[in-house]
Amino acid sequence: MKKLFFIIFLTYTGSCYAQEKLKPTQQFSISGKVKNSSVITMDSLNSYPVNVIGDIKVTDHVGTFKHQDDQLKGVLLKDILSHTLLDANSPKLYSRFYFACTGNDGYVVVYSWNELFNTEVGNHVFIIMEKNGVKADKMPESIQMTSTTDFKTGRRYLHSLEKIVVGEVP
């Protein structure tokens, strides 16, 4: 009986730690292969045009429905990044650049420069400014990002964005 109680206790306490809530972020940095690093705050996000995204179904890596987010509004990631000067000698090199977006839990989502600025995908990658009628600064896992036209939307749905590191493939 003691063994059973001990196993249940370990299982319960382990699951409590695994479900720890992320701390919300109120800003994120942009650094790496850029001419000047910057910090984007909630106030600066509010200076960009906000787009009505609508509702999206969030799915996992195999396409299983997880949850639905309604009444999304967001700022295009490419609008924010358009002010970031890449550390490149020529625009021909831009095809070698990528953006590693990292949440404060270590989860990373990657976009290439071409994907954001040279394909339709870039018109659908958002920093979420409002979800389910709640403004970003009041959301428990802000700053959030999503790529609304991905087939498996949960793969690049990021919570608590902490930093974007610009890299270059050699």
DOGU-300993 format. One record per residue (C-alpha): residue number from 1; residue in three letters; x, y negated, z negated. Coordinates in steps of 0.001 Angstrom, whole numbers, plus 500000, padded with zeros to 6 digits. Layout:
# residues N
+-----+------+--------+--------+--------+
|  nr | rest |      X |      Y |      Z |
+-----+------+--------+--------+--------+
| NUM |  Ala |      X |      Y |      Z |
...
+-----+------+--------+--------+--------+
//
This chain:
# residues 170
+-----+------+--------+--------+--------+
|  nr | rest |      X |      Y |      Z |
+-----+------+--------+--------+--------+
|   1 |  Met | 500000 | 500000 | 500000 |
|   2 |  Lys | 502855 | 497631 | 499155 |
|   3 |  Lys | 504447 | 498350 | 502541 |
|   4 |  Leu | 501214 | 497543 | 504344 |
|   5 |  Phe | 500832 | 494296 | 502399 |
|   6 |  Phe | 504455 | 493380 | 503169 |
|   7 |  Ile | 503994 | 494041 | 506914 |
|   8 |  Ile | 500807 | 491949 | 506989 |
|   9 |  Phe | 502562 | 489168 | 505072 |
|  10 |  Leu | 505510 | 489120 | 507511 |
|  11 |  Thr | 503198 | 489145 | 510526 |
|  12 |  Tyr | 501109 | 486282 | 509146 |
|  13 |  Thr | 504057 | 484088 | 508146 |
|  14 |  Gly | 505805 | 484731 | 511466 |
|  15 |  Ser | 502727 | 483697 | 513406 |
|  16 |  Cys | 502435 | 480503 | 511347 |
|  17 |  Tyr | 505941 | 479460 | 512326 |
|  18 |  Ala | 505333 | 480352 | 515989 |
|  19 |  Gln | 502293 | 478055 | 516090 |
|  20 |  Glu | 504063 | 474990 | 514704 |
|  21 |  Lys | 502708 | 471817 | 516293 |
|  22 |  Leu | 504962 | 469671 | 518428 |
|  23 |  Lys | 505660 | 466184 | 517189 |
|  24 |  Pro | 504231 | 463569 | 519550 |
|  25 |  Thr | 506653 | 461376 | 521455 |
|  26 |  Gln | 506080 | 457665 | 522014 |
|  27 |  Gln | 508958 | 457218 | 524450 |
|  28 |  Phe | 511375 | 459153 | 526650 |
|  29 |  Ser | 514818 | 458470 | 528067 |
|  30 |  Ile | 516087 | 458670 | 531644 |
|  31 |  Ser | 519798 | 459451 | 531837 |
|  32 |  Gly | 522387 | 461495 | 533697 |
|  33 |  Lys | 523448 | 460723 | 537256 |
|  34 |  Val | 521955 | 457225 | 537188 |
|  35 |  Lys | 523569 | 453774 | 537398 |
|  36 |  Asn | 521857 | 452713 | 534135 |
|  37 |  Ser | 520108 | 454850 | 531533 |
|  38 |  Ser | 516705 | 453623 | 530354 |
|  39 |  Val | 513998 | 454254 | 527804 |
|  40 |  Ile | 510341 | 454347 | 528830 |
|  41 |  Thr | 507939 | 453464 | 526014 |
|  42 |  Met | 504167 | 453737 | 525770 |
|  43 |  Asp | 504005 | 449970 | 526294 |
|  44 |  Ser | 506052 | 450172 | 529491 |
|  45 |  Leu | 503931 | 453100 | 530746 |
|  46 |  Asn | 500870 | 450871 | 530401 |
|  47 |  Ser | 502405 | 448436 | 532918 |
|  48 |  Tyr | 502141 | 450997 | 535762 |
|  49 |  Pro | 499015 | 451640 | 537843 |
|  50 |  Val | 496837 | 454281 | 536189 |
|  51 |  Asn | 495249 | 456831 | 538531 |
|  52 |  Val | 492050 | 458781 | 537902 |
|  53 |  Ile | 493074 | 462429 | 538148 |
|  54 |  Gly | 489808 | 464094 | 537140 |
|  55 |  Asp | 489521 | 467572 | 535645 |
|  56 |  Ile | 492082 | 470378 | 535938 |
|  57 |  Lys | 492078 | 474013 | 534964 |
|  58 |  Val | 495311 | 474968 | 533220 |
|  59 |  Thr | 496526 | 478483 | 534042 |
|  60 |  Asp | 499504 | 480560 | 532963 |
|  61 |  His | 502282 | 482017 | 535135 |
|  62 |  Val | 500027 | 484729 | 536575 |
|  63 |  Gly | 497041 | 482438 | 537113 |
|  64 |  Thr | 495024 | 483380 | 534035 |
|  65 |  Phe | 492803 | 480520 | 532883 |
|  66 |  Lys | 493994 | 478994 | 529576 |
|  67 |  His | 491908 | 475837 | 529148 |
|  68 |  Gln | 490443 | 472891 | 531010 |
|  69 |  Asp | 491451 | 469262 | 530642 |
|  70 |  Asp | 488781 | 466734 | 531541 |
|  71 |  Gln | 488778 | 463056 | 532443 |
|  72 |  Leu | 492520 | 462896 | 533071 |
|  73 |  Lys | 494149 | 459601 | 533956 |
|  74 |  Gly | 497842 | 459212 | 534631 |
|  75 |  Val | 500822 | 457336 | 535965 |
|  76 |  Leu | 502747 | 458854 | 538857 |
|  77 |  Leu | 506175 | 460067 | 537798 |
|  78 |  Lys | 507635 | 458790 | 541066 |
|  79 |  Asp | 506408 | 455263 | 540259 |
|  80 |  Ile | 508426 | 455356 | 537033 |
|  81 |  Leu | 511474 | 456938 | 538669 |
|  82 |  Ser | 511400 | 454487 | 541594 |
|  83 |  His | 513094 | 451938 | 539301 |
|  84 |  Thr | 515916 | 454351 | 538480 |
|  85 |  Leu | 519017 | 453840 | 540621 |
|  86 |  Leu | 520708 | 457149 | 541331 |
|  87 |  Asp | 524481 | 457307 | 541014 |
|  88 |  Ala | 525050 | 458124 | 544688 |
|  89 |  Asn | 527262 | 456499 | 547298 |
|  90 |  Ser | 524706 | 457056 | 550053 |
|  91 |  Pro | 520967 | 457800 | 550351 |
|  92 |  Lys | 522004 | 460897 | 552323 |
|  93 |  Leu | 522996 | 462404 | 548976 |
|  94 |  Tyr | 519520 | 461997 | 547421 |
|  95 |  Ser | 518572 | 465474 | 548675 |
|  96 |  Arg | 521038 | 466866 | 546117 |
|  97 |  Phe | 519356 | 465208 | 543103 |
|  98 |  Tyr | 516879 | 466718 | 540652 |
|  99 |  Phe | 515001 | 465600 | 537535 |
| 100 |  Ala | 515027 | 467905 | 534495 |
| 101 |  Cys | 512094 | 466829 | 532292 |
| 102 |  Thr | 512429 | 468174 | 528743 |
| 103 |  Gly | 509904 | 468324 | 525913 |
| 104 |  Asn | 511007 | 468022 | 522302 |
| 105 |  Asp | 510492 | 471791 | 521957 |
| 106 |  Gly | 513156 | 472441 | 524609 |
| 107 |  Tyr | 510718 | 473365 | 527416 |
| 108 |  Val | 512100 | 472133 | 530752 |
| 109 |  Val | 510323 | 471335 | 534016 |
| 110 |  Val | 512391 | 470513 | 537120 |
| 111 |  Tyr | 511535 | 468493 | 540227 |
| 112 |  Ser | 513805 | 467727 | 543155 |
| 113 |  Trp | 514177 | 464206 | 544572 |
| 114 |  Asn | 512743 | 465434 | 547897 |
| 115 |  Glu | 509802 | 467093 | 546176 |
| 116 |  Leu | 508800 | 463858 | 544410 |
| 117 |  Phe | 509648 | 461282 | 547075 |
| 118 |  Asn | 509390 | 463226 | 550349 |
| 119 |  Thr | 506397 | 465594 | 549982 |
| 120 |  Glu | 502754 | 465400 | 548965 |
| 121 |  Val | 503676 | 466974 | 545606 |
| 122 |  Gly | 505042 | 463611 | 544446 |
| 123 |  Asn | 501544 | 462140 | 544714 |
| 124 |  His | 500298 | 464638 | 542119 |
| 125 |  Val | 502915 | 464655 | 539343 |
| 126 |  Phe | 501653 | 462534 | 536469 |
| 127 |  Ile | 502484 | 461283 | 533033 |
| 128 |  Ile | 499087 | 461706 | 531360 |
| 129 |  Met | 497746 | 458429 | 529974 |
| 130 |  Glu | 494322 | 459720 | 528932 |
| 131 |  Lys | 492787 | 463174 | 528471 |
| 132 |  Asn | 489307 | 464172 | 527343 |
| 133 |  Gly | 488611 | 460509 | 526538 |
| 134 |  Val | 491689 | 460186 | 524265 |
| 135 |  Lys | 494457 | 457678 | 525087 |
| 136 |  Ala | 498014 | 459021 | 525325 |
| 137 |  Asp | 499271 | 457297 | 522190 |
| 138 |  Lys | 496553 | 459093 | 520163 |
| 139 |  Met | 497109 | 462576 | 521638 |
| 140 |  Pro | 498778 | 465059 | 519273 |
| 141 |  Glu | 501226 | 466257 | 521964 |
| 142 |  Ser | 501901 | 463099 | 523928 |
| 143 |  Ile | 503770 | 462200 | 526137 |
| 144 |  Gln | 502386 | 464898 | 528471 |
| 145 |  Met | 503112 | 465640 | 532128 |
| 146 |  Thr | 501357 | 467740 | 534742 |
| 147 |  Ser | 501632 | 468654 | 538395 |
| 148 |  Thr | 497982 | 468880 | 539410 |
| 149 |  Thr | 498395 | 470646 | 542763 |
| 150 |  Asp | 500543 | 473520 | 541487 |
| 151 |  Phe | 498931 | 476927 | 541912 |
| 152 |  Lys | 499855 | 477893 | 538323 |
| 153 |  Thr | 499258 | 474536 | 536618 |
| 154 |  Gly | 500568 | 475582 | 533206 |
| 155 |  Arg | 504096 | 476274 | 534474 |
| 156 |  Arg | 504855 | 472557 | 534848 |
| 157 |  Tyr | 502514 | 471231 | 532172 |
| 158 |  Leu | 504835 | 469651 | 529647 |
| 159 |  His | 504036 | 468399 | 526143 |
| 160 |  Ser | 505950 | 465814 | 524119 |
| 161 |  Leu | 508264 | 464599 | 526895 |
| 162 |  Glu | 511519 | 463547 | 525277 |
| 163 |  Lys | 513917 | 462999 | 528159 |
| 164 |  Ile | 514482 | 463169 | 531884 |
| 165 |  Val | 518030 | 464032 | 532860 |
| 166 |  Val | 518953 | 463320 | 536461 |
| 167 |  Gly | 521346 | 465879 | 537883 |
| 168 |  Glu | 523068 | 466545 | 541167 |
| 169 |  Val | 523701 | 469878 | 542829 |
| 170 |  Pro | 527346 | 470001 | 543981 |
+-----+------+--------+--------+--------+
//
